[in-house]
Each structure stands twice: as structure tokens, then as C-alpha cells.
């Protein structure tokens, strides 16, 4: 890198940041925003020059970034702005960046479920190995449908929300071991879904199965797939960190996992409400499924719109911007 050209191109930015830091006690609202933006940009410059061989420039920028960090820490952003940024930038951009992992996870899960379901439905010997005829009859004709209406809607919604959030948090927690157990957990769940579908199909109740599981299942499974995708992506980051140092890449992706964990709490709350209030309701099957489809489409549209916009703006979704790490997409 041509250090002289780099300094010449970025000197105005450094000078402006220096001025804002010096007058931090009298900054206007827009100037505070500018201070935060310039701080992040100069932190990126510092990360770039650290790979060079100019210790004087590194020292100068390190001091400037440290002073700017102190000023930014003292310039508190209103809570509502942090909240809005999380749901319009941090969460959707992390989900959008993981989209291909997300799509692949969904496709493999559905493929395994379909194959298992077809195998169970077409093989009486397999059905007999799973349960006795009376147990299967009770599951198909009573238990499967009664599960959604045996409890008061409010209590059931809370129970479902907590359970689904717990399952997703378990999947995300597996990121600590680089997501290695996640494919096995997904495989087990895909098998369970396939077995239930196969048993229902063997008694010509597949319409009941999809009529009950689709309204809430679309959004619920999408949330689980997203949690699994970011967890496995974290594991892959350890193998292939890209152009960044492995520690920096893992730290950023780890913080991205936290963003997804927080965002999915809200998504799974919506899914739990649908499961408690819509799935067991007397609405026609097409209406219940329609509500689930609308909720799923709205969530995906939200991720694509806000995630793509944030990505184009250079956002990474990192919830904790360390001053010595260059943001990346």
C-alpha cells in the first residue's frame, strides 16, 4: 500500500474527527452522529495501516481512535434509536448475510423429512416398529389435533414461546463448539417431523397434518433454520476466516450470533401466538394456512428489504464494534 497516498486521501477525515473530539462537549445532534461515523471509519483505517510498516502513523491513529472512543462512549445514543437500529440493521443484515446457509439448511431438512415421511407411510413394518396399531390410531385421530387445543390459549402461547425459544437458544449455544453438533440436532428433528407426517399419511390424514402444522410451523421452522445457519456459519468461519485474521472473524461472527438470538425471541413469540390462537381455531383450513403463509412472507420480506439495504450500506450487523477491527461484509 502507498502510505503517502493513503494519508493524503484520508487526512481530511482524521482532521475532522480531531476537531469533533476536541469540541465534544458542545456538539449538536448531527455532529454527534458524524463523530460516531468518523470514529468507525478511522478505526477501519487503523486496522488497515497496522498491516503496514509505519509505526508513527499507527501510533497517531491509535491515539486518535482511543480519544474518539472516549468521546463516543460519553455520547449516549437514545435507547429508542438503539432499538430501531437493531431491528432495521443489526438483526436483518446478519440474517441476510447468512442467507445461503439458511437456504441450504432449510432444503436439507425438508428433503430428509420428506424421504423419512414417504418411507414410513409406505412401509407397514416400519410403522409397526415405531408404535402399535392402537397407539398410531390414537396419535392420528386424537392426540395430534388435541395437542393444540388441550390448554388455554394464553398459557399455551407462553409455553410454546418459551419452548421454541429454548430450542433455538440451544442450537445457537452450540456455536460455542463451532456448530459441530447442529447438523445432528437438525437431523433428529427432521426425522421426527418425517415420522409424524408418515404416520398421518398412512391413515389418509396428511391434510390434517399440514392443516395443523403449517400455520405456525412455517415461521417456527424458519427461525430454527436461521439459528442453525448462523451457528454453522460460525464454525465454518474458524475453517475459512477469509481475508481477516481468524480471531477477528470469529469475534464478529460470534457477536452476529448474539444478534440472531435476540431477534428470534420476537419471531418465536409471533410463532407461538399463531400456534396458540390460530392453529386450534375454528377458522377454515385455508384461512389458518393463509395466516401462516402471510406471517412467513412478511418475515422473509422484512429480512430481504432491510438486510439488503444494510449490506449495501456496508453494515456487518456486528453488535459490538471493536475499534481495531475493520467492518466487513
C-alpha positions, 0 to 999 in steps of 0.5 A: 500500500502507498502510505503517502497516498493513503494519508493524503486521501484520508487526512481530511477525515482524521482532521475532522474527527480531531476537531469533533473530539476536541469540541465534544462537549458542545456538539449538536445532534448531527455532529454527534452522529458524524463523530460516531461515523468518523470514529468507525471509519478511522478505526477501519483505517487503523486496522488497515495501516497496522498491516503496514510498516509505519509505526508513527502513523499507527501510533497517531491513529491509535491515539486518535481512535482511543480519544474518539472512543472516549468521546463516543462512549460519553455520547449516549445514543437514545435507547429508542434509536438503539432499538430501531437500529437493531431491528432495521440493521443489526438483526436483518443484515446478519440474517441476510448475510447468512442467507445461503446457509439458511437456504441450504439448511432449510432444503436439507431438512425438508428433503430428509423429512420428506424421504423419512415421511414417504418411507414410513407411510409406505412401509407397514413394518416400519410403522409397526416398529415405531408404535402399535396399531392402537397407539398410531390410531390414537396419535392420528385421530386424537392426540395430534389435533388435541395437542393444540387445543388441550390448554388455554390459549394464553398459557399455551402461547407462553409455553410454546414461546418459551419452548421454541425459544429454548430450542433455538437458544440451544442450537445457537449455544452450540456455536460455542463448539463451532456448530459441530453438533447442529447438523445432528440436532437438525437431523433428529428433528427432521426425522421426527417431523418425517415420522409424524407426517408418515404416520398421518399419511398412512391413515389418509390424514396428511391434510390434517397434518399440514392443516395443523402444522403449517400455520405456525410451523412455517415461521417456527421452522424458519427461525430454527433454520436461521439459528442453525445457519448462523451457528454453522456459519460460525464454525465454518468461519474458524475453517475459512476466516477469509481475508481477516485474521481468524480471531477477528472473524470469529469475534464478529461472527460470534457477536452476529450470533448474539444478534440472531438470538435476540431477534428470534425471541420476537419471531418465536413469540409471533410463532407461538401466538399463531400456534396458540390462537390460530392453529386450534381455531375454528377458522377454515383450513385455508384461512389458518394456512393463509395466516401462516403463509402471510406471517412467513412472507412478511418475515422473509420480506422484512429480512430481504428489504432491510438486510439488503439495504444494510449490506449495501450500506456496508453494515456487518450487523456486528453488535459490538464494534471493536475499534481495531477491527475493520467492518466487513461484509 
